[in-house]
Amino acid sequence: MTNETTPEANDPLEEKSVETETVESETDELSSDDEGTSRVRRVQFLKKQSRTFGEWSIILVAAAVVSVVLRLFVFQTYFIPSASMEPTLMIGDRIVVDKLSVDFGSINTGDIIVFKAPPAEHCGEVVADLVKRVIGVPGDRLSSKGNTIYINGHRLIENWSHYEPIGIPIQPTTVPAGQYFVMGDNHSNSCDSRYWGTVPRKDIIGKVFLRIWPSARFHWF
């Protein structure tokens, strides 16, 4: 009788032992699954980070290329170092020049342009580029009397800010083809075409169309 009940007494223990082993096995499997999921997530995160870095790298490179292209062929900024264009442009002003306006547009009397300094320009410190206002275009006959400038026998109405007196007068001259006669708005304090002649169109870099600094003097031309 006793021997008959012994297996019954042991069965629960054996079953419990088996159940315990099953739970441990499931726990191991769950732990393994968690580690696998974590590794997958880390890989996915790294791939996403790598993709994001690659995308931003492309964007930054593209932005740099666009900036260089714009600077070379479209726009360029300049700093005003002298008083020859006062009161329109003051020392310290920063301007933006539109290059395409010269390549694909026209140049007219009254335009403010930036151009390569002529070889004959010896008015002080050597500079690479100058900024002046166009007074005469190809074919114009120019002269001055007192503080008045004449173009083709008609008085030039300077409807822009400028300082008088005119200073050095404009000797009677006809602007050659492909050339432009320029002056500073600060007439008596400007070294310009009155001193070193006209400017070839090929040396004109662009038209000034915007003053961006100082912010209080922000202005479209």
ABEGO torsion letter per residue (X at the ends): XAAAAAAAAAAAAAAAAAAAAAAAAAAAAAAAAAAAAAAAAAAAAAAAAAAAAAAAAAAAAAAAAAAAAAAAAABBBBBBABAAAOAABBBGBBBBBBAAAAAABBBBBGBBBBBBBBAABBAEBBBABBBBBBABBBGBBBBBBEABBBBGGBBBBBABBBBOBAEBBBBBBBBBBGBBBBBBABAAABBBAAAAEBBBAAABAEBBABBAOBAAABBBX
